[in-house]
Amino acid sequence: MNDNTDTLSCVMIPMNGRQLLLPNVSIAEVVDLASTEAPANAPEWLAGKLEWRGLYLPVISYDAANGGIATVPGGNRGRIVVLNTIGDHHSRVPFMALVTQGIPSQTRLGEEQIKRIEGDTGSADLMRVDVDGETAFIPDLDFLESLALQASQG
């Protein structure tokens, strides 16, 4: 029997041209990509709103928040990842949502499997990491939560 005490359940989330890495506990739910429409004059990173469990959550385009172009996946590829917030504004914005470019995948990772690597990062990235030979990005959740707060006040 394997000892799982030294591993962490994580999720690799496909974005446009990159993967995000988050601990599984940060994700409240993964839902199908519904047609969301951003309000008029919304910032490019705001892909729309999601009605989820009686709440209206801002749906953030990570790609646009990171300085790229908002990309909405075609077909049935995309999902929306509902994230638990943990920042200073958790009481006002307990959840936020990110549009993905595919179906997130679960993995268990040990400390030795994740290594910080140098390289360019965007404003929505906390750091770039190597995960078993594959580049991934750990998102800056404080930054993304600040966008969610901004969207909820608008």
ChimeraX attribute file (.defattr): number of C-alpha atoms within 10 A of each C-alpha:
attribute: neighborCount
match mode: 1-to-1
recipient: residues
	/A:1	3
	/A:2	4
	/A:3	6
	/A:4	11
	/A:5	7
	/A:6	10
	/A:7	14
	/A:8	16
	/A:9	14
	/A:10	18
	/A:11	21
	/A:12	21
	/A:13	23
	/A:14	20
	/A:15	21
	/A:16	17
	/A:17	7
	/A:18	15
	/A:19	20
	/A:20	20
	/A:21	23
	/A:22	21
	/A:23	16
	/A:24	17
	/A:25	13
	/A:26	17
	/A:27	18
	/A:28	15
	/A:29	14
	/A:30	17
	/A:31	16
	/A:32	14
	/A:33	21
	/A:34	14
	/A:35	11
	/A:36	16
	/A:37	13
	/A:38	17
	/A:39	12
	/A:40	6
	/A:41	6
	/A:42	13
	/A:43	14
	/A:44	17
	/A:45	24
	/A:46	25
	/A:47	25
	/A:48	22
	/A:49	22
	/A:50	22
	/A:51	12
	/A:52	13
	/A:53	7
	/A:54	7
	/A:55	12
	/A:56	15
	/A:57	23
	/A:58	28
	/A:59	26
	/A:60	29
	/A:61	25
	/A:62	27
	/A:63	24
	/A:64	18
	/A:65	21
	/A:66	17
	/A:67	13
	/A:68	14
	/A:69	14
	/A:70	19
	/A:71	17
	/A:72	19
	/A:73	16
	/A:74	10
	/A:75	7
	/A:76	11
	/A:77	13
	/A:78	21
	/A:79	23
	/A:80	24
	/A:81	24
	/A:82	22
	/A:83	21
	/A:84	19
	/A:85	23
	/A:86	15
	/A:87	14
	/A:88	11
	/A:89	14
	/A:90	13
	/A:91	10
	/A:92	12
	/A:93	23
	/A:94	17
	/A:95	23
	/A:96	26
	/A:97	32
	/A:98	24
	/A:99	31
	/A:100	28
	/A:101	24
	/A:102	18
	/A:103	19
	/A:104	20
	/A:105	11
	/A:106	15
	/A:107	14
	/A:108	14
	/A:109	18
	/A:110	13
	/A:111	10
	/A:112	10
	/A:113	13
	/A:114	16
	/A:115	14
	/A:116	14
	/A:117	13
	/A:118	10
	/A:119	8
	/A:120	8
	/A:121	14
	/A:122	16
	/A:123	13
	/A:124	20
	/A:125	19
	/A:126	15
	/A:127	17
	/A:128	21
	/A:129	21
	/A:130	15
	/A:131	19
	/A:132	12
	/A:133	10
	/A:134	10
	/A:135	17
	/A:136	23
	/A:137	24
	/A:138	19
	/A:139	22
	/A:140	14
	/A:141	19
	/A:142	16
	/A:143	16
	/A:144	23
	/A:145	26
	/A:146	15
	/A:147	20
	/A:148	24
	/A:149	20
	/A:150	13
	/A:151	20
	/A:152	15
	/A:153	9
	/A:154	7
